[in-house]
Amino acid sequence: MTRMEIRSSASLASIFALRMLGLFLILPVFAIHAKTLPDGDNSLLVGMAMGIYGLSQAFGQIPFGIASDKFGRKRIIVIGLLLFAAGAFVAAMATSVLGVLIGRAIQGAGAISAAITALIADSTREEHRTKAMAMVGGSIGLTFALSLVAAPLLYQVIGMGGIFAMTGILSLAAIGVVLFITPDAPAVQLAPVPLSEVLKNRELMRLNYGVFVLHLSQMAMFVVVPTALVQYAGIAVTSHWKIYLPIMFASFVAMLPAIFVGEKYGKMKQVFVGAIALLLLVQLGLWQGLQQPVLLISLLFAFFIAFNILEASQPSLVSRIAPPAAKGAALGVYNTMQAIGLFCGGALGGWLKQHTGASSVFIVCAVTSLLWLIMAAKMPEIAKRGKSAPSVQVE
């Protein structure tokens, strides 16, 4: 990669990570913090407050992606960061779960994921795009690790309001990164592509369903897991970082050989399908082993290996398969499904936990993962890095 490609990819990955930081920081502590609020005994409302960010993202991703194709990536990213900051400050001042829900909805309205990943694709050559997208995926995984470690400590020092205010300030700082550090992408004139062409693409839809399942599972799990660590493993929430930190770093290291080997030898489909199978096994294991501390921690490690592989590889595939003039739109649809998964995971996880018990959360996640595994097994082979994207079927 050239210095310009590295600069562009790294700066945009950091902004993407910041957006995810606003989501992830509340996961380990909000379900416990909510019990101190007037309406915190309503598990469904708590789950919706965790997942509403994803729902408002879902409404914004496609319009923001299309707008970035038409009006420019950077302009749309700046607008999204301003909305993100505004929502963070609203949530910081909230005194109820409902107030946090409103602030999170405003945060999510800054739906810039598609614009960021499209700008990365614009700024990198085909043979290096997987690396660039893996930087984004890696930043998400590392941000998640940082959140799981830092959230309990930050909550103890500055409280939930302070966490939200901090993410708002960081969002405003990120605008400077976009304007003054991220290079402008080369200007290319392309004929417009209708959104219908993106929506009819079978391979893109397969990836869209996959990112929905991945983030539904992640959010639903963390409606249950923090409480399970306290209840069954006897680990106080302020000490959860002692579990999350080694798990996240070890899982990130463990996924790298699979990515490198898959790319080098053209075995990415096998790696991809294997990661989905591992995700399914984790859900089945949590269904039966949630009350066993050693098994619970081992399954968290396996989950994050699968999560990191899938989060690093899917956006690159979308950018390679999508029509060049509709990368923003295609990534908008992809990130919409990611956002819907986040919302559904939080809301459904909260509802299932309250009405049918924690084990039912993992049954639902296992069923959706099994469907994804069946769909992924039928996908075409994924070409080696630097070669043309796999052929796609359009109906």
DRENLO-849077 format. One record per residue (C-alpha): x, y, z. Coordinates in steps of 0.02 Angstrom, whole numbers, plus 50000, padded with zeros to 5 digits. Example, Ala and Ser with C-alpha at 12.3 -4.5 7.8 and 13.67 -1.06 7.14 Angstrom:
REM DRENLO-849077
site east=50615&north=49775&up=50390 $
site east=50684&north=49947&up=50357 $
REM end
This chain:
REM DRENLO-849077
site east=50000&north=50000&up=50000 $
site east=50059&north=50177&up=49964 $
site east=50080&north=50305&up=50103 $
site east=49922&north=50392&up=50042 $
site east=49821&north=50230&up=50049 $
site east=49884&north=50193&up=50224 $
site east=49846&north=50370&up=50282 $
site east=49672&north=50367&up=50210 $
site east=49631&north=50193&up=50275 $
site east=49701&north=50222&up=50449 $
site east=49616&north=50390&up=50475 $
site east=49448&north=50327&up=50413 $
site east=49463&north=50167&up=50515 $
site east=49491&north=50275&up=50670 $
site east=49332&north=50374&up=50633 $
site east=49234&north=50213&up=50605 $
site east=49303&north=50148&up=50769 $
site east=49245&north=50306&up=50857 $
site east=49068&north=50281&up=50793 $
site east=49069&north=50102&up=50857 $
site east=49145&north=50161&up=51022 $
site east=48986&north=50259&up=51053 $
site east=48888&north=50098&up=51033 $
site east=49003&north=49976&up=51122 $
site east=49047&north=50076&up=51279 $
site east=48875&north=50055&up=51354 $
site east=48860&north=49867&up=51322 $
site east=48953&north=49801&up=51475 $
site east=48875&north=49921&up=51601 $
site east=48709&north=49990&up=51540 $
site east=48600&north=49843&up=51591 $
site east=48670&north=49862&up=51767 $
site east=48664&north=50053&up=51766 $
site east=48483&north=50051&up=51708 $
site east=48431&north=49974&up=51874 $
site east=48475&north=50140&up=51956 $
site east=48353&north=50235&up=51844 $
site east=48164&north=50255&up=51873 $
site east=48114&north=50146&up=51725 $
site east=48262&north=50028&up=51733 $
site east=48163&north=49875&up=51785 $
site east=48087&north=49859&up=51611 $
site east=48203&north=49739&up=51519 $
site east=48121&north=49775&up=51352 $
site east=48148&north=49963&up=51370 $
site east=48328&north=49934&up=51424 $
site east=48358&north=49821&up=51273 $
site east=48280&north=49951&up=51157 $
site east=48390&north=50088&up=51231 $
site east=48540&north=49980&up=51191 $
site east=48479&north=49940&up=51015 $
site east=48388&north=50099&up=50960 $
site east=48555&north=50165&up=50896 $
site east=48548&north=50027&up=50767 $
site east=48368&north=50064&up=50717 $
site east=48401&north=50248&up=50681 $
site east=48558&north=50195&up=50588 $
site east=48449&north=50082&up=50483 $
site east=48342&north=50228&up=50426 $
site east=48494&north=50334&up=50382 $
site east=48620&north=50217&up=50301 $
site east=48545&north=50204&up=50126 $
site east=48504&north=50391&up=50108 $
site east=48676&north=50438&up=50176 $
site east=48761&north=50311&up=50061 $
site east=48669&north=50374&up=49907 $
site east=48703&north=50555&up=49959 $
site east=48888&north=50515&up=49973 $
site east=48885&north=50449&up=49794 $
site east=48805&north=50612&up=49737 $
site east=48872&north=50751&up=49849 $
site east=49040&north=50684&up=49908 $
site east=49096&north=50569&up=50047 $
site east=49178&north=50695&up=50165 $
site east=49031&north=50815&up=50171 $
site east=48913&north=50674&up=50223 $
site east=49036&north=50607&up=50352 $
site east=49048&north=50778&up=50437 $
site east=48858&north=50794&up=50445 $
site east=48847&north=50621&up=50523 $
site east=48978&north=50661&up=50655 $
site east=48883&north=50818&up=50706 $
site east=48724&north=50717&up=50731 $
site east=48821&north=50586&up=50829 $
site east=48891&north=50720&up=50945 $
site east=48720&north=50799&up=50972 $
site east=48644&north=50633&up=51022 $
site east=48787&north=50595&up=51140 $
site east=48759&north=50757&up=51235 $
site east=48571&north=50724&up=51246 $
site east=48605&north=50551&up=51319 $
site east=48733&north=50625&up=51439 $
site east=48599&north=50736&up=51517 $
site east=48465&north=50600&up=51525 $
site east=48393&north=50549&up=51694 $
site east=48292&north=50399&up=51634 $
site east=48308&north=50251&up=51517 $
site east=48186&north=50338&up=51400 $
site east=48298&north=50491&up=51395 $
site east=48449&north=50384&up=51352 $
site east=48345&north=50300&up=51216 $
site east=48308&north=50470&up=51136 $
site east=48490&north=50521&up=51141 $
site east=48545&north=50356&up=51067 $
site east=48419&north=50375&up=50926 $
site east=48493&north=50545&up=50881 $
site east=48669&north=50472&up=50890 $
site east=48620&north=50335&up=50770 $
site east=48549&north=50459&up=50646 $
site east=48728&north=50502&up=50600 $
site east=48735&north=50352&up=50486 $
site east=48907&north=50371&up=50409 $
site east=48967&north=50191&up=50398 $
site east=48927&north=50177&up=50212 $
site east=49009&north=50343&up=50170 $
site east=49167&north=50296&up=50266 $
site east=49187&north=50123&up=50189 $
site east=49147&north=50193&up=50016 $
site east=49282&north=50326&up=50038 $
site east=49406&north=50190&up=50088 $
site east=49359&north=50093&up=49932 $
site east=49380&north=50251&up=49826 $
site east=49552&north=50283&up=49902 $
site east=49628&north=50110&up=49881 $
site east=49674&north=50000&up=49735 $
site east=49582&north=49836&up=49712 $
site east=49731&north=49729&up=49763 $
site east=49744&north=49821&up=49930 $
site east=49561&north=49847&up=49971 $
site east=49544&north=49691&up=50078 $
site east=49688&north=49753&up=50185 $
site east=49606&north=49923&up=50202 $
site east=49437&north=49848&up=50247 $
site east=49523&north=49731&up=50369 $
site east=49593&north=49886&up=50454 $
site east=49414&north=49942&up=50480 $
site east=49363&north=49770&up=50541 $
site east=49514&north=49764&up=50654 $
site east=49474&north=49936&up=50722 $
site east=49299&north=49876&up=50765 $
site east=49366&north=49725&up=50857 $
site east=49496&north=49827&up=50951 $
site east=49366&north=49959&up=50992 $
site east=49253&north=49825&up=51059 $
site east=49397&north=49760&up=51165 $
site east=49436&north=49935&up=51228 $
site east=49253&north=49964&up=51268 $
site east=49235&north=49804&up=51367 $
site east=49391&north=49845&up=51466 $
site east=49369&north=50032&up=51486 $
site east=49180&north=50044&up=51511 $
site east=49175&north=49975&up=51689 $
site east=49322&north=50084&up=51740 $
site east=49252&north=50240&up=51656 $
site east=49081&north=50206&up=51732 $
site east=49159&north=50199&up=51904 $
site east=49254&north=50364&up=51878 $
site east=49142&north=50476&up=51770 $
site east=48975&north=50385&up=51766 $
site east=48863&north=50349&up=51618 $
site east=48835&north=50533&up=51582 $
site east=49022&north=50562&up=51574 $
site east=49044&north=50417&up=51453 $
site east=48915&north=50491&up=51335 $
site east=48990&north=50666&up=51349 $
site east=49164&north=50596&up=51311 $
site east=49104&north=50512&up=51152 $
site east=49021&north=50675&up=51097 $
site east=49183&north=50772&up=51119 $
site east=49281&north=50639&up=51025 $
site east=49155&north=50647&up=50884 $
site east=49184&north=50834&up=50864 $
site east=49372&north=50804&up=50863 $
site east=49349&north=50674&up=50726 $
site east=49281&north=50809&up=50610 $
site east=49455&north=50885&up=50610 $
site east=49527&north=50717&up=50561 $
site east=49409&north=50706&up=50412 $
site east=49443&north=50883&up=50352 $
site east=49629&north=50898&up=50381 $
site east=49706&north=50723&up=50390 $
site east=49605&north=50609&up=50276 $
site east=49661&north=50634&up=50094 $
site east=49532&north=50672&up=49960 $
site east=49491&north=50523&up=49850 $
site east=49528&north=50534&up=49663 $
site east=49383&north=50610&up=49569 $
site east=49302&north=50485&up=49449 $
site east=49151&north=50516&up=49338 $
site east=49038&north=50364&up=49327 $
site east=48865&north=50339&up=49258 $
site east=48732&north=50327&up=49395 $
site east=48673&north=50154&up=49445 $
site east=48494&north=50130&up=49508 $
site east=48470&north=50064&up=49684 $
site east=48366&north=49922&up=49613 $
site east=48523&north=49847&up=49534 $
site east=48603&north=49838&up=49705 $
site east=48448&north=49763&up=49786 $
site east=48433&north=49627&up=49654 $
site east=48612&north=49568&up=49673 $
site east=48606&north=49395&up=49752 $
site east=48783&north=49396&up=49820 $
site east=48762&north=49566&up=49901 $
site east=48601&north=49509&up=49982 $
site east=48689&north=49356&up=50051 $
site east=48818&north=49468&up=50134 $
site east=48682&north=49585&up=50196 $
site east=48593&north=49444&up=50285 $
site east=48759&north=49389&up=50360 $
site east=48799&north=49556&up=50439 $
site east=48622&north=49563&up=50509 $
site east=48645&north=49396&up=50596 $
site east=48820&north=49437&up=50659 $
site east=48767&north=49597&up=50747 $
site east=48600&north=49529&up=50806 $
site east=48697&north=49391&up=50894 $
site east=48824&north=49511&up=50966 $
site east=48695&north=49630&up=51039 $
site east=48579&north=49494&up=51103 $
site east=48724&north=49405&up=51189 $
site east=48772&north=49561&up=51284 $
site east=48598&north=49583&up=51353 $
site east=48634&north=49419&up=51444 $
site east=48823&north=49395&up=51463 $
site east=48869&north=49537&up=51585 $
site east=48736&north=49479&up=51707 $
site east=48791&north=49297&up=51686 $
site east=48971&north=49343&up=51727 $
site east=48911&north=49425&up=51888 $
site east=48784&north=49291&up=51935 $
site east=48870&north=49129&up=51885 $
site east=49055&north=49174&up=51882 $
site east=49050&north=49290&up=52033 $
site east=49144&north=49427&up=51939 $
site east=49097&north=49606&up=51984 $
site east=49060&north=49719&up=51837 $
site east=49212&north=49827&up=51878 $
site east=49321&north=49673&up=51855 $
site east=49249&north=49614&up=51690 $
site east=49397&north=49690&up=51599 $
site east=49505&north=49551&up=51672 $
site east=49404&north=49431&up=51566 $
site east=49374&north=49538&up=51412 $
site east=49551&north=49604&up=51386 $
site east=49642&north=49437&up=51366 $
site east=49496&north=49365&up=51267 $
site east=49493&north=49508&up=51142 $
site east=49680&north=49516&up=51113 $
site east=49698&north=49328&up=51101 $
site east=49550&north=49313&up=50982 $
site east=49619&north=49451&up=50870 $
site east=49787&north=49364&up=50859 $
site east=49702&north=49195&up=50831 $
site east=49601&north=49258&up=50683 $
site east=49749&north=49331&up=50588 $
site east=49823&north=49166&up=50524 $
site east=49653&north=49115&up=50454 $
site east=49637&north=49279&up=50359 $
site east=49816&north=49274&up=50291 $
site east=49807&north=49092&up=50238 $
site east=49636&north=49114&up=50161 $
site east=49691&north=49265&up=50059 $
site east=49859&north=49191&up=50006 $
site east=49793&north=49023&up=49948 $
site east=49621&north=49075&up=49887 $
site east=49531&north=48986&up=50030 $
site east=49431&north=49133&up=50097 $
site east=49266&north=49047&up=50065 $
site east=49318&north=48903&up=50177 $
site east=49378&north=49025&up=50311 $
site east=49218&north=49125&up=50296 $
site east=49104&north=48973&up=50309 $
site east=49208&north=48902&up=50450 $
site east=49189&north=49063&up=50550 $
site east=48999&north=49055&up=50530 $
site east=49001&north=48873&up=50588 $
site east=49102&north=48926&up=50740 $
site east=48974&north=49063&up=50775 $
site east=48836&north=48932&up=50771 $
site east=48930&north=48816&up=50889 $
site east=48956&north=48960&up=51011 $
site east=48769&north=48995&up=51019 $
site east=48730&north=48812&up=51048 $
site east=48863&north=48805&up=51183 $
site east=48796&north=48959&up=51273 $
site east=48621&north=48886&up=51265 $
site east=48680&north=48738&up=51371 $
site east=48831&north=48809&up=51462 $
site east=48788&north=48986&up=51518 $
site east=48796&north=48936&up=51702 $
site east=48969&north=48857&up=51688 $
site east=49101&north=48994&up=51710 $
site east=49247&north=48909&up=51621 $
site east=49139&north=48858&up=51472 $
site east=49060&north=49032&up=51464 $
site east=49230&north=49117&up=51453 $
site east=49294&north=48990&up=51325 $
site east=49141&north=49018&up=51216 $
site east=49166&north=49208&up=51225 $
site east=49342&north=49181&up=51158 $
site east=49276&north=49074&up=51015 $
site east=49140&north=49201&up=50977 $
site east=49265&north=49341&up=50954 $
site east=49375&north=49238&up=50839 $
site east=49224&north=49212&up=50726 $
site east=49166&north=49392&up=50746 $
site east=49336&north=49466&up=50699 $
site east=49353&north=49357&up=50543 $
site east=49179&north=49399&up=50480 $
site east=49188&north=49584&up=50525 $
site east=49354&north=49602&up=50432 $
site east=49305&north=49510&up=50272 $
site east=49126&north=49557&up=50232 $
site east=49142&north=49745&up=50192 $
site east=49285&north=49709&up=50073 $
site east=49177&north=49584&up=49979 $
site east=49035&north=49710&up=49966 $
site east=49150&north=49843&up=49893 $
site east=49220&north=49718&up=49766 $
site east=49052&north=49651&up=49710 $
site east=48955&north=49816&up=49704 $
site east=48947&north=49919&up=49542 $
site east=49084&north=50053&up=49553 $
site east=48959&north=50197&up=49539 $
site east=48850&north=50125&up=49678 $
site east=48976&north=50078&up=49811 $
site east=48900&north=50203&up=49931 $
site east=48725&north=50136&up=49899 $
site east=48780&north=49954&up=49916 $
site east=48873&north=49988&up=50077 $
site east=48723&north=50089&up=50135 $
site east=48612&north=49935&up=50115 $
site east=48745&north=49827&up=50200 $
site east=48761&north=49945&up=50348 $
site east=48572&north=49961&up=50358 $
site east=48562&north=49775&up=50386 $
site east=48701&north=49788&up=50514 $
site east=48605&north=49923&up=50605 $
site east=48441&north=49826&up=50600 $
site east=48535&north=49679&up=50672 $
site east=48599&north=49786&up=50815 $
site east=48424&north=49850&up=50853 $
site east=48341&north=49681&up=50838 $
site east=48475&north=49601&up=50945 $
site east=48451&north=49726&up=51085 $
site east=48261&north=49731&up=51080 $
site east=48235&north=49545&up=51048 $
site east=48367&north=49496&up=51174 $
site east=48284&north=49603&up=51307 $
site east=48110&north=49536&up=51267 $
site east=48165&north=49354&up=51265 $
site east=48263&north=49371&up=51426 $
site east=48115&north=49449&up=51515 $
site east=47978&north=49334&up=51449 $
site east=48058&north=49165&up=51408 $
site east=48227&north=49163&up=51495 $
site east=48408&north=49192&up=51446 $
site east=48432&north=49024&up=51359 $
site east=48302&north=49069&up=51226 $
site east=48414&north=49212&up=51169 $
site east=48545&north=49088&up=51112 $
site east=48418&north=48973&up=51030 $
site east=48359&north=49115&up=50918 $
site east=48540&north=49165&up=50879 $
site east=48580&north=48984&up=50836 $
site east=48434&north=48968&up=50715 $
site east=48481&north=49129&up=50622 $
site east=48664&north=49074&up=50617 $
site east=48615&north=48905&up=50544 $
site east=48518&north=48990&up=50404 $
site east=48670&north=49099&up=50369 $
site east=48782&north=48946&up=50363 $
site east=48669&north=48864&up=50234 $
site east=48667&north=49022&up=50127 $
site east=48856&north=49048&up=50139 $
site east=48893&north=48869&up=50089 $
site east=48814&north=48908&up=49919 $
site east=48915&north=49065&up=49884 $
site east=49045&north=49062&up=49742 $
site east=49229&north=49045&up=49779 $
site east=49311&north=49207&up=49837 $
site east=49453&north=49260&up=49723 $
site east=49628&north=49290&up=49789 $
site east=49673&north=49468&up=49836 $
site east=49716&north=49567&up=49681 $
site east=49610&north=49460&up=49565 $
site east=49437&north=49500&up=49503 $
site east=49289&north=49485&up=49618 $
site east=49186&north=49327&up=49610 $
site east=49054&north=49318&up=49478 $
site east=48883&north=49372&up=49540 $
site east=48711&north=49323&up=49488 $
site east=48580&north=49457&up=49465 $
site east=48398&north=49417&up=49461 $
REM end
